[in-house]
Amino acid sequence: MHPRRILIAQGGGPTAVINQSLAGVVLAARGVSDVDLVYGARNGVRGIVNEDFLDLGQETAANLELVANTPSSALGSTRDKPDLKYCKEIIQVLQAHQINHFFYIGGNDSSDTLRILSLEAEKLAFPLRCIHIPKTIDNDLVSNDHTPGFPSAARFVAQAFAGANLDNAALPGVYVGVVMGRHAGFLTAASALGRKFADDGPHLIYLPERVFVLENFLADVKQAYQRFGRCVIAVSEGIHDASGTPIASLLAKTVERDDHGNVQLSGNGALADLLCEEIKSKLNIKRVRGDTFGYLQRSFMGCVSDVDQREAREVGEKALQFAINDQRNGTVAIKRSGAYSINYAVNYELLDLDVVAGKTRVMEDELIAASGTDVTDAFRLYLQPLLGSGMPDGFRLRSPAVAKIRNVGG
Amino acid sequence: MHPRRILIAQGGGPTAVINQSLAGVVLAARGVSDVDLVYGARNGVRGIVNEDFLDLGQETAANLELVANTPSSALGSTRDKPDLKYCKEIIQVLQAHQINHFFYIGGNDSSDTLRILSLEAEKLAFPLRCIHIPKTIDNDLVSNDHTPGFPSAARFVAQAFAGANLDNAALPGVYVGVVMGRHAGFLTAASALGRKFADDGPHLIYLPERVFVLENFLADVKQAYQRFGRCVIAVSEGIHDASGTPIASLLAKTVERDDHGNVQLSGNGALADLLCEEIKSKLNIKRVRGDTFGYLQRSFMGCVSDVDQREAREVGEKALQFAINDQRNGTVAIKRSGAYSINYAVNYELLDLDVVAGKTRVMEDELIAASGTDVTDAFRLYLQPLLGSGMPDGFRLRSPAVAKIRNVGG
């Protein structure tokens, strides 16, 4: 057996815990005697074809721990989606550096890159171990209970809506918060965990798993506003009409697409502004405010789930263990022990790359309320343990009202 | 002396610590023997004319502590700006309930309400002690070192930019974050405290204290982008042209005004979207993203400065002490002991209401860099102690680059 020469890269959108997985691989590799070197590629696969490598063997353990606790991809990332030609270039560089292990931390696009790469390496009889380490705030990898990065982003969304609900209760009106998630509504649904009291918002939740009909939306808002005297609404950026066309892209003057052919949904406030305008003009409600959570929800420094941190570290460590103990490529998957419950534990499995590669998980029907505008208790039991310890909690005054004396105001 | 009958209300935009001040008054009043009752008005002055009072004497100390740690106004708030007629109605209700102390927690509009009210009470020989308790995330009260609520919002903005900078470093491009603050740029300037390394963003900061010229903005962005290969920009919602017209209102199809005659700047993403479009089209940069921090920055649950919490509690407690020990109306002001420094302590003074009422503090020239697009060290020394303990910190990999072997990529 040749000495192990390891390369690690990070792809796609950053998360709050993606560097935990990086540290997980690097630190675990230090305990393996036949590991010759550990490199990191700058900016994902782009850094491989550019031969832009860092020698991670020269990092101190202390600094790796500090970087692990720092959000966003420490190696840099990329939106490049390699085709076969790109993958051949990657392999040439890996061969030149005699790298025989490649760990790619990313979402389903990154796992698909590994799938193509592993097939090409096999064709060339190049002994390359390809291990995918999951991360995505969208939580849209199939065959995973959840993906690292999602719990921390979900915690941000829950805390944001808990606060926005209190703000909206103090100065009543309609509040629309637009949350990331192109096809999967998990992150938007996390807004429900910001609720505590029965009349807390979000009062309505719109997910990409259900067709968005503007007339129904306006009727829902009107009804909630009449009932609560206010209305807090969580909307996924990926809501779409019956044809599948995103509502956001119906509005955009120019449609921007990324290298994966996806329409750019984040990075502007157009969807929130449109929905607010509709509510103002059609329902004649004056105080209507919209926020687009944008990049804050995936990169805010200082809102992280300790469960997410621990698991992101573990998937990195497990990736290295699988690479050494299993003689095959694959993707590390998080599996929950038992049903959705307040009792929580996970285990890790190595699945074949093509199980997750290029596939998209969306919210299962059991997690979405029959109304289509709320989540179920199953979802609450699913998400609650992931949010980690120390979730802030809100309380209300419980004073009785004072009897009126004049009773003429109004 | 009549027994003291106390009324407390909260006005204007909520903050993360406004309930600390409420608890500060209520709990301190419990130690005063001649306090007969403590009421809270629902929804600010609106609750007074509606006789919508809660008997805060029936709150437990434990629940008051929990509410103190909950963001947003627990009594509810209002944007009502009472005129003389409204103030006369208020006085009639106060007289009916024999209330002789009114504590109003709010910004400069709320202090102006108290000023009008105190003059009218004096005219009617109605013995009403009026004490203003400061709060505003805008930090725009004159004669105060800073105002409760601002430090926690500033902490949110600093943490948000620290994370957005890391996100932008991983996937380079231009990022525009729009921050609240109509006339005063303190909160936008807080973005500078998110920086750590010399090349960290925000690379440019636009404040309402300086005239915004689009051509200069584009030239600044171009230069920063060439230098850093990316650009993170903090923009105040209140930026305006040489005539004083907000850039945001130049764009809005319909201009919404609040009851104080102010144009509504928050609650939509129009300003960020406009600036992003200008950068994309004029500078030909593809990846340009804009976020409007919106209501998250003042109500996010779980981002608070412990210094802010402590001081917000103290201004409430001091308000009660001043009401008892000083025979006059006034506003509680926070004064720093000594110059801006890493050594930090404050003291509280009771100032006349007309010192702060209706006046607006903006950033002093010494806090703004000569370039007009950055802050000074004086500002950093001003703000740093306010952010509180446990600020998250970001770290970078320090690995050396690996020598290239093929050196053909690009």
Interface residues (C-beta under 8 A of the other chain):
Chain A: Q10 G13 P14 Y39 G40 N43 V49 N50 E51 D52 F53 L54 D55 L56 G57 Q58 E59 N63 L66 V67 N69 T70 P71 S72 S73 A74 L75 G76 S77 T78 R79 E89 Q92 V93 A96 H97 Q159 A160 A162 G163 A164 L166 D167 A169 A170 L171 Y175 G194 E256 S266 G267 N268 G269 A270 A272 D273 C276 K286 V288 R289 G290 D291 T292 F293 G294 Y295 L296 R298 S299 F300 M301 G302 C303 M391 P392 D393 G394 F395 R396 L397 R398 S399 P400 A401 V402 K404 I405 R406 N407 G409 G410
Chain B: Q10 G13 P14 Y39 G40 N43 V49 N50 E51 D52 F53 L54 D55 L56 G57 Q58 E59 N63 L66 V67 N69 T70 P71 S72 S73 A74 L75 G76 S77 T78 R79 E89 Q92 V93 A96 H97 Q159 A160 A162 G163 A164 L166 D167 A169 A170 L171 Y175 G194 E256 S266 G267 N268 G269 A270 A272 D273 C276 K286 V288 R289 G290 D291 T292 F293 G294 Y295 L296 R298 S299 F300 M301 G302 C303 M391 P392 D393 G394 F395 R396 L397 R398 S399 P400 A401 V402 K404 I405 R406 N407 G409 G410
